[in-house]
């Protein structure tokens, strides 16, 4: 029986900075920056939105181990959740 998580961990620690030089970490930073800028456009807390993005990404990356497609799916789900929440909130405010 193979221990895939141990092999995956060894593959990530080949570089001196470990996971910081991986493609998923780069994507995490890009997504967090995109959510930060989107929050600035919406005049809300950029720190909160980028923290939610990073949190969802870390959960899908390390906890669920879904890989890059799963990480991006988590970001899409976050976008859908934020959009739905803001739409419902604005609708209730207008009525």
C-alpha positions as CSV (number, residue, x, y, z in Angstrom):
1,X,0.0,0.0,0.0
2,X,1.4,3.3,-1.1
3,X,1.4,6.4,1.0
4,X,0.6,9.1,-1.5
5,X,0.5,11.9,1.0
6,X,4.0,11.1,2.1
7,X,5.2,11.1,-1.5
8,X,3.3,14.3,-2.2
9,X,4.9,15.9,0.9
10,X,8.4,14.8,-0.2
11,X,7.8,16.3,-3.7
12,X,6.8,19.6,-2.2
13,X,9.9,19.8,0.1
14,X,12.4,19.3,-2.6
15,X,12.9,23.1,-2.9
16,X,14.2,25.1,0.0
17,X,10.9,27.0,0.4
18,X,8.8,23.8,0.0
19,X,5.2,24.6,-0.9
20,X,5.9,28.3,-1.6
21,X,7.4,27.4,-5.0
22,X,4.4,25.3,-6.2
23,X,1.8,26.2,-8.8
24,X,-1.1,25.9,-6.4
25,X,0.5,28.5,-4.1
26,X,0.9,30.9,-7.0
27,X,-2.7,30.4,-8.0
28,X,-3.7,31.0,-4.3
29,X,-1.9,34.4,-4.4
30,X,-3.5,35.3,-7.7
31,X,-7.0,34.4,-6.5
32,X,-6.5,36.3,-3.2
33,X,-5.3,39.4,-5.1
34,X,-8.2,39.2,-7.5
35,X,-10.7,39.0,-4.6
36,X,-9.0,41.9,-2.9
37,X,-9.3,44.1,-6.0
38,X,-12.9,43.0,-6.5
39,X,-13.7,44.0,-2.9
40,X,-12.1,47.4,-3.5
41,X,-14.3,47.9,-6.5
42,X,-17.4,47.0,-4.4
43,X,-16.3,49.3,-1.6
44,X,-16.1,46.4,1.0
45,X,-13.2,44.9,3.0
46,X,-10.5,43.6,0.7
47,X,-8.8,41.9,3.6
48,X,-12.0,39.9,4.4
49,X,-12.6,38.8,0.8
50,X,-9.0,37.8,0.2
51,X,-8.9,35.9,3.5
52,X,-12.1,34.0,2.5
53,X,-10.5,33.2,-0.8
54,X,-7.2,32.0,0.8
55,X,-9.2,30.0,3.4
56,X,-11.3,28.2,0.8
57,X,-8.2,27.6,-1.3
58,X,-6.3,26.1,1.7
59,X,-9.3,23.9,2.6
60,X,-9.6,22.5,-0.9
61,X,-5.8,22.2,-1.3
62,X,-4.7,20.6,2.0
63,X,-7.9,19.2,3.6
64,X,-9.8,17.8,0.6
65,X,-6.7,17.4,-1.6
66,X,-8.8,18.1,-4.7
67,X,-5.9,19.5,-6.8
68,X,-5.9,22.6,-8.9
69,X,-9.3,22.0,-10.6
70,X,-10.9,21.5,-7.2
71,X,-9.1,24.7,-5.9
72,X,-10.5,26.7,-8.8
73,X,-14.0,25.1,-8.2
74,X,-13.8,26.3,-4.6
75,X,-13.0,29.8,-5.8
76,X,-16.0,29.7,-8.2
77,X,-18.2,28.5,-5.4
78,X,-17.0,31.4,-3.3
79,X,-17.7,33.9,-6.1
80,X,-21.2,32.4,-6.5
81,X,-21.8,32.6,-2.7
82,X,-20.7,36.2,-2.5
83,X,-22.8,37.1,-5.6
84,X,-25.9,35.4,-4.2
85,X,-25.5,37.0,-0.7
86,X,-25.0,40.5,-2.2
87,X,-28.0,40.0,-4.6
88,X,-30.3,38.9,-1.8
89,X,-29.1,41.6,0.5
90,X,-29.6,44.3,-2.2
91,X,-33.1,42.9,-3.1
92,X,-34.2,43.0,0.5
93,X,-32.8,46.5,0.9
94,X,-34.7,47.8,-2.1
95,X,-38.1,46.4,-1.0
